[in-house]
Amino acid sequence: MGIEAALSADTVLTTSLQRVINWARRSSIWPLPFATACCGIELMATASSRYDLARFGAEVMRFSPRQSDLLVVAGRIAIKTLPVLQRIYEQMTEPKWVISMGACASTGGVFDTYATVQGCDQFIPVDVYVPGCPPRPEALIEAVMTIQRIIDEDNIPPKGPDGRRIPLGIALQPNYSTRPQPVGLSVSR
C-alpha cells in the first residue's frame, strides 16, 4: 500500500545512515541571530518573504541556543556583551556552526575602541565570514549554503586537543554588484 506498491519488484533502495543524517542536518538548520547593529536589519530582510531563507533549509529563527545549531553574529560586539555571546555559543547543540556577518563582527569594523571586540573569532570559532558593511541578504544565503554543502559532504572538522571543534574559517568573496537605477533618472553634476 505504500512505496513498495509503486516500485517494481527488482528495485532496491540503499543508503548509509550517515548520509540520511547529513541530509536531515543540511535540510533543517536552525539559526540563532545575535544581531547588535545594522547587519541585524539585513539579517531580518534575509528571513523575510523577498529572500525567504526558509527555502534554503534555514527555517525559523530560534531564540533559544539549545534549539539552534547555527549562530549568526551580526554587528559589533561590545566587551560587556562578550560573556553573553560565549555563553550562548556553549549552550548550542553539536554540531554547531558560526557565521560572522559583516565587517564589525569579523574585524571590529570602524569601531576601533577599547569597548569593542576586534573580531568575534578571537573568542568563538567562526566557520564562515561574510564581508560587507552591511552585507547583502544574498551573501548571508550564500554563507548558509556553504555550511549546508560542508554538512552534505560530511566534511565536519574533527575536535581539537582541547575538545572543541576546529573552525572552518571560510571567507566568502565580496559581492559588489551595483543596484539597478530607476529608468529615466539621471544625476547631473
N, C-alpha and C positions, 0 to 999 in steps of 0.2 A: 504494500500500500504506500510505501514511502519511496525513497530514492532507488531501492532495489528494483521496483517495478519499471522505472523509467530507463534503467540501464540494461544493456544486453547481458546475457549470462557470462560471457567471457571478459567482461570489463572489470578491472581491478583498480582500486584507488589506494595508493600507498603514499605515505609521507612520514617524516620523522616528527616526533613530538616537539623537538626544539624548534622546528620550522613553524609549527602551529602556534607555539608560544610567542615566537618573534612576530608572527603576523598579528596576533592579538595585541601585543605591546605596541607595535607600529600603528595599528589602526585605532588605538584608544589612548592617546597621550592626554594627560590631564594637566594643563598649565596652571601655575600659581603666579599671578602678577605681583611683583614688588616694584611698583611704579611710584616714583617720587617727584617727577618733573614732566617736562613737555613730551618726553618719549612715551609717557603713560597715555597721552591723548592718541598717539599713533597706535599704541597697543589696543586701545579701545576701538579705534577705527578698524583694526585688523579683525576684530571679533564681530564687527557689525555686518549688516546684510550686503554691503557693497563688495567686501573682500571675503567674508564668510570663511573664517578659519576652520569651521566645523567640517567643511568639505574635505579638508586635508587630514582629518583624523584627530585634531585637537578640539574636542567638543567644547564644553562649557568651562569657563574659568572657575577654578576651585579656590576658595579662600581658607582652606584647611590644609596645612602641609602634609598631614597624614593621608589625605586623599589625592595628593599630587605627585607626579613624577617628573615634571618639567618646571624649573624655576626661571622666570623671565625677569631679570634685573634691568629695569628701565629707568634711567635718570641717575642723578648724582646721589651719593651715599654720604651722609654726614657721619662723623665719628660716633655720635651718640646713638645712631640707628644701626651701627655695625653689629653690636651684640644681638640685636633682634634678627638681622639677616642671617647671622651664623646659626642662631637657634632654629630658625625656620629651615635652613638647609639640613641641619642634623635631624630634624623631625620628619623629613620626607622619606618616602618608601624607596627601597632599592629595586632596580637600578634607577638612579636619579640623574637628571640632566640639567645643565645650566646654560642659559643664553644670556650673554651680556649685550644689551641693546643700547646702542648709541655711544657717543664719544664720552659722555660723563661716566657711565657705568664702566667703560673699558679703561679709560685713562684719567678720569677726573675732569675732562673737558676744559673749559675756560676757567674753572674754579680751582686755581692753584693756591689753595689756602690751607692753613693748619686744621681747619674744621672739616675738610672734605677728603674722603678716601680717594687716593690717586689710582683707581683701578680695583675692582672687586676681586680680580684674580689673585690678589695678594692674600686673600683671606678665605675664599672658597674656590674650588676648582671649576674653571669655565670651559665648556665644551665648544661653543660656537660664539664668535664675536661678530656682531652686526654693526658695520660702520655707518656713520651719518649723524647729523645733528639737526633735527631728529631723523632717523631712518624712515624710509617709506614702508608702508604695510607690506608691499611685495617682498622687501628684504627680510622681514620677520617671517613671512611664509616660507621663503627660501631656507631660512635657518631651521625652521621646524621640519621641512622636508629633508634637509641634510641629516638631521638626527634620525628621522624615520629610515633613511637609506642605511645608516650605520646599524640600526637595530635589525633591519631586514637582512642585512648581510652577515649578521651575527659577529660584528666587529666590536663588541663591547669590551673595552680595555680591562685588563686584569687589575686586581688590587695591588697597591704598592706595599712596601715593607711595613708602613705604619697602619695598614688595614684599610686605607682609603683608596677609592678608585682613581686611577691616573686620568687627569683631564685630557680631552682630545685637543683643545687649543686650535680649532679650525677658524680661520679668519675669512669671512666672505669678501668677495671683491665689491668695491663700491659701485653703486648703480646710479650714475649721474645722468639719467635720461631727462631731457627737458620736457616740461609740461606743455601740452598744446595751448597755443594762444587763441583767444576768440577771433573769429573771422571778421575782417573789416576794421580791426582795431590796430592803429599804428601809433608808435611813440615818436614824437618829433623832438629833435634836440635843438 
